[in-house]
Amino acid sequence: MTTVPGSLEDLIASWSAAERAGDAAALASLLDDGFLAVGPRGYLRDKGQWVTRYSSKTVVNTSFALGEQVVRLFGDTAIVTIAQSQSGTNDGKDTTGTFRFTLVAQRRGSQWSIVGLFISPRPDAIG
């Protein structure tokens, strides 16, 4: 098992808290300028688009919880697979469900930032 640097654990916890709270400013500070996400229906979002989902109140989460995490480190890059469940809305449409994220983070110096997310829906319970 790979030892996870504390600052990477902090990044994941801060990201989860920002997503749960819809905190656009916190997310902007955690995402790399080159950030790119692939959503559960295949859409692409860059950093500005991802953050704007919250600042515009298009996305509202009422719950956002992480489950099982598998961390793989490759030098200054981490690939983290995370089970996640949420309740909320996107443009008024229900987004309640369970998902699996692949989060890619990069360390520059002592700082980690999120450079990418790939989100896949899961039909089974969080675990």
HELIX and SHEET records of a PDB file:
HELIX    1   1 GLY A    6  ALA A   21  1                                  16    
HELIX    2   2 ALA A   24  LEU A   30  1                                   7    
HELIX    3   3 LYS A   47  SER A   55  1                                   9    
SHEET    1   A 6 LEU A  44  ASP A  46  0                                        
SHEET    2   A 6 LEU A  31  VAL A  38 -1                                        
SHEET    3   A 6 GLN A 111  ARG A 122  1                                        
SHEET    4   A 6 GLY A  97  ARG A 108 -1                                        
SHEET    5   A 6 THR A  77  ASN A  90 -1                                        
SHEET    6   A 6 VAL A  59  PHE A  74 -1                                        
SHEET    1   B 6 LEU A  44  ASP A  46  0                                        
SHEET    2   B 6 LEU A  31  VAL A  38 -1                                        
SHEET    3   B 6 GLN A 111  ARG A 122  1                                        
SHEET    4   B 6 GLY A  97  ARG A 108 -1                                        
SHEET    5   B 6 THR A  77  ASN A  90 -1                                        
SHEET    6   B 6 LYS A  93  ASP A  94 -1                                        
END                                                                             
